[in-house]
Amino acid sequence: MVFEKELNSLGLKEKEAAVYLTCLQLGPAPVQAIARKSRVVRATTYVVLESLQKAGLVTHYKDGKKTLYSAEAPRQLMRLLEKEREVIDEKQHDLELILPELQILMKAAGGRPSVRFFSGREGLHAMRQEIIMYSKPGEMIYNFTPADHLNAVFPQDLDTFVPQRVSKGIMAKTIFTTQSDKIRDLFLSRTYNEKRLTETIYVPPERFPGSSGMTVYGDRIAIGTFTGKLMGVIVESKPMADMMHALFDLAWEGAAFCTEVKE
């Protein structure tokens, strides 16, 4: 049946999709008619209709001695996605609650730094999501960002990662490079910085070449390369993160001094 596959992808089972589509086509109808057209056994159709009613996709009413079933407006299907989002949000909340304990278990294996490798665009995306997950509200993260290369891999970065960071109250200091005057002016604008809880310093690409970026957050360092074979690594080590934070501060002071001299 047309659209049955799409409804399956939204979470409806095969028979639920068939019965719902039949209800849309028939309008108010008794179980017998719905079962016949959808090719679902009558006894099963009753069970499926009850399931669809609980999902808010079908209603029923009495017409004399008959019980008629009618599909709700197709827009009600959006509720399926909303429920899915609610479940995912709940699972994410539960995971965030146990992450500290899981990290303790990992560290109990010894004092060695934890090193994890990621590959491809999805791997880099997972790394960036971890930065959000492990950073706490009010904390500062520190970025070395080749903006042109990053934007080539994540063209919607300002519409996804940054709003997630801002909504959690995570601040950022970023040393960036770009060949684009438009991007440079955007990243340096006061409005941009205030809305995105960001401080930025521009360094010309010739002074700071490369297609890899780095973020220092908490006791972790995330390094990703955005050209050629996309890949990244996260190192979890407080001494190493502290060292990279100190190096970032030195680079920040140097870049700020050069900017002042130039002006």
C-alpha positions in Angstrom: 0.0 0.0 0.0 1.2 3.5 -0.8 2.9 5.3 2.2 3.0 2.1 4.2 6.8 2.0 4.2 7.0 5.6 5.3 4.6 5.0 8.2 6.7 2.0 9.2 9.7 4.3 9.4 7.8 6.5 11.8 7.2 3.7 14.2 3.9 2.1 13.1 3.9 -1.7 12.7 2.9 -3.2 9.3 -0.7 -3.9 10.3 -1.0 -0.6 12.1 0.1 1.3 8.9 -2.3 -0.8 6.8 -5.3 -0.2 9.0 -4.6 3.5 9.5 -4.3 4.1 5.8 -7.5 2.2 5.2 -9.3 4.4 7.8 -8.0 7.5 5.9 -9.4 6.2 2.6 -12.7 4.9 3.9 -13.7 7.6 6.3 -16.0 6.5 9.2 -16.4 2.8 8.8 -17.1 -0.4 10.8 -14.5 -2.9 11.6 -15.7 -5.4 9.0 -15.1 -2.9 6.2 -11.7 -1.8 7.6 -10.6 -5.5 8.0 -11.7 -6.4 4.5 -10.0 -3.5 2.7 -6.8 -3.6 4.8 -6.6 -7.4 4.5 -6.1 -7.8 8.2 -8.0 -10.5 10.1 -11.0 -9.0 11.8 -10.0 -10.0 15.3 -6.6 -8.5 14.8 -8.1 -5.4 13.4 -9.8 -4.7 16.7 -6.5 -5.0 18.5 -4.8 -2.7 15.9 -7.5 -0.1 16.1 -7.2 0.0 19.9 -3.5 0.5 19.5 -4.0 3.3 17.0 -6.5 5.0 19.3 -4.0 5.0 22.2 -1.6 6.7 19.8 -4.2 9.3 19.0 -4.4 8.3 15.3 -7.9 6.9 15.3 -11.2 7.7 17.1 -14.5 5.8 17.2 -18.2 6.7 17.8 -21.6 5.1 17.8 -23.9 5.4 14.9 -27.1 3.7 16.0 -26.0 0.1 16.9 -22.9 0.3 14.8 -19.4 1.4 16.0 -17.6 3.4 13.4 -13.9 4.1 13.3 -12.3 7.2 11.8 -8.7 8.3 11.2 -7.6 11.5 12.8 -5.9 14.1 10.6 -2.5 13.0 9.2 -0.8 15.8 11.1 -1.3 13.7 14.3 1.5 11.5 13.0 3.9 14.3 14.2 3.0 13.1 17.7 4.9 9.8 16.9 8.1 11.8 16.3 7.5 13.9 19.5 7.2 10.7 21.5 10.4 9.4 20.0 12.2 12.7 20.9 10.8 12.4 24.5 12.2 8.9 24.8 15.6 9.9 23.4 15.7 12.9 25.8 14.9 10.7 28.7 17.5 8.2 27.8 20.1 10.9 27.3 19.2 12.3 30.8 19.6 8.8 32.3 22.9 8.3 30.6 24.3 11.7 31.8 23.4 10.6 35.3 25.6 7.5 35.2 28.4 8.9 33.0 30.5 10.0 36.0 30.4 6.5 37.6 31.3 4.9 34.3 34.3 7.3 34.0 35.4 6.2 37.5 35.3 2.6 36.3 37.4 3.4 33.3 40.0 5.3 35.4 40.1 2.5 38.0 42.0 0.5 35.4 45.1 2.7 36.0 46.5 6.2 35.6 47.2 5.9 31.9 45.7 8.5 29.6 42.6 7.3 27.8 43.0 7.6 24.0 40.1 7.0 21.6 40.1 7.3 17.8 37.3 8.4 15.5 37.0 8.2 11.7 34.9 9.9 9.1 32.4 12.7 9.4 30.2 10.8 11.8 33.2 10.2 14.0 34.0 13.9 14.1 30.4 14.6 14.8 30.4 12.2 17.7 33.5 13.9 19.1 31.8 17.3 18.9 28.7 16.0 20.7 30.9 14.6 23.4 32.4 18.1 24.0 28.8 19.3 24.7 28.0 16.2 26.9 31.1 16.4 29.1 31.3 20.2 29.5 29.4 21.7 32.4 27.3 24.9 32.4 29.5 27.8 33.2 32.7 26.0 32.0 35.0 27.4 29.3 36.3 25.4 26.4 39.3 26.4 24.4 39.5 26.1 20.6 42.1 26.3 17.8 39.8 26.4 14.7 40.6 26.4 11.0 37.2 27.9 10.2 37.2 27.3 6.4 38.0 23.6 6.8 35.6 23.1 9.7 32.8 24.8 7.8 33.5 22.6 4.7 32.8 19.5 6.8 30.1 20.9 9.0 28.4 23.7 6.9 25.5 23.9 9.4 27.8 24.2 12.4 26.4 27.5 13.5 22.9 26.0 13.4 23.7 22.9 15.5 26.8 22.7 17.6 27.0 26.4 18.7 23.3 26.6 19.8 23.7 23.4 21.8 26.7 24.8 23.5 25.0 28.1 24.2 21.8 26.5 25.5 23.9 24.5 28.0 25.7 27.7 29.1 29.1 26.6 28.0 31.5 29.4 27.1 34.2 29.3 24.5 37.5 31.1 23.7 38.5 30.5 20.1 41.7 31.3 18.1 40.6 30.9 14.5 41.9 31.3 10.9 40.0 31.9 7.7 40.6 33.2 4.2 37.1 34.8 4.2 36.8 38.4 5.2 33.1 37.8 5.8 33.7 34.9 8.2 36.5 36.9 9.9 34.3 39.9 10.5 31.4 37.7 11.7 33.5 35.8 14.2 35.0 39.1 15.5 31.8 41.0 15.8 30.6 41.9 19.3 27.1 40.8 18.6 28.3 37.3 17.5 30.4 36.9 20.6 27.7 38.0 23.0 25.0 35.8 21.6 27.3 32.8 21.4 29.1 33.2 24.8 32.3 33.4 22.8 35.6 35.3 22.8 37.5 35.1 19.5 40.9 36.1 18.1 41.8 36.0 14.5 45.2 34.7 13.2 46.1 34.9 9.5 46.3 31.4 7.9 49.9 32.0 6.9 50.8 32.5 10.5 48.9 29.5 11.7 48.5 27.0 8.8 46.9 23.7 8.9 43.5 21.9 8.5 43.3 20.4 12.0 41.5 21.8 15.0 41.7 21.3 18.7 39.4 21.8 21.6 40.5 21.6 25.3 37.6 20.9 27.6 37.8 19.7 31.2 40.4 17.0 31.4 40.2 16.2 27.7 41.7 17.2 24.4 39.9 16.6 21.2 41.9 16.9 17.9 40.3 16.5 14.5 41.5 16.9 10.9 39.0 18.3 8.4 40.6 17.6 5.0 41.6 14.4 3.3 40.8 11.4 5.5 38.6 12.8 8.2 39.6 11.5 11.6 40.1 12.6 15.2 41.3 11.6 18.6 40.2 12.4 22.1 42.8 12.2 24.9 41.6 12.1 28.5 44.4 13.1 30.8 44.2 16.0 33.3 48.0 16.7 33.1 48.0 16.8 29.3 44.8 18.9 29.2 46.3 21.3 31.7 49.4 21.6 29.6 47.4 22.3 26.4 45.3 24.8 28.3 48.5 26.6 29.3 49.7 26.5 25.7 46.4 27.9 24.5 46.7 30.8 27.0 50.2 31.6 25.7 48.9 31.5 22.1 46.0 33.7 23.1 48.2 36.3 24.7 50.6 36.3 21.8 47.8 36.7 19.3 46.2 39.4 21.3 49.6 41.3 21.5 50.1 41.0 17.7 46.6 42.4 17.2 47.3 45.3 19.4 50.6 46.1 17.8 49.0 45.9 14.3 46.2 48.3 15.4 
